[in-house]
């Protein structure tokens, strides 16, 4: 199970998310996916520590 999770956020990594979403057969409900645009810019300007902090905060909103 640990190899399915992102070490920083604790959320499913991309491969695990894609595999799990293919297995879902919901008829009612909603799946919301966030794509964090321009995170490279945050890392370049403010450093990777701040970029990681941004990802951690966003992940904690679920």
N, C-alpha and C positions, 0 to 999 in steps of 0.2 A: 504494500500500500504506500509506503514512504516514497517509492520511486515514481509514484503518480502525482505527487504534490510538489509545488514550487517551494523551494527552501525559504524564500524571503516572505512570501505572502501566506503560505499554507493552503492556497487554493490549488485546484487541479491544474497541472501543467497543460500545455497546448495539446499534446497528443492524447492525454487521458481525457481531456474535455471533448475532443472530437470523437473519440471512441464511445464515450458515454452518451453524447448527444445523438449518435446514430442508433443507439440501443433504445432510446426513449420512444414510447408510443402513446403519448398523451393526446387526448381528444379535446380537453379543455385545459386552458392554462396559458402561461406566457413564459418565455425565456428571454431574458434581457442580457445582452452581451455588450460590454464596454471595450472600446479600443482607445487606448490612451495615445492620442496623436502627439507628435513632436516631443516625445520623452527624450529623444536623443539631444534635442536642443537644451532641455533642462540639465542633462548630464554634462553637456559641453560647457554651458555657461556657469552652472552652480556646483558641478561635481557629482560624482556617482553616489555619494552619501545622501545628498539631497534628493536625487532621483529615486533612490531606494526608499527614502522616507515618503516621497509622494506615492509610490506604489503601495507601500504598507498602509498609508492612510486610506487610499482608494479601496484597497482590499478589505479594510475594516468596515466599510459602509454597507456590506451585504446583510 
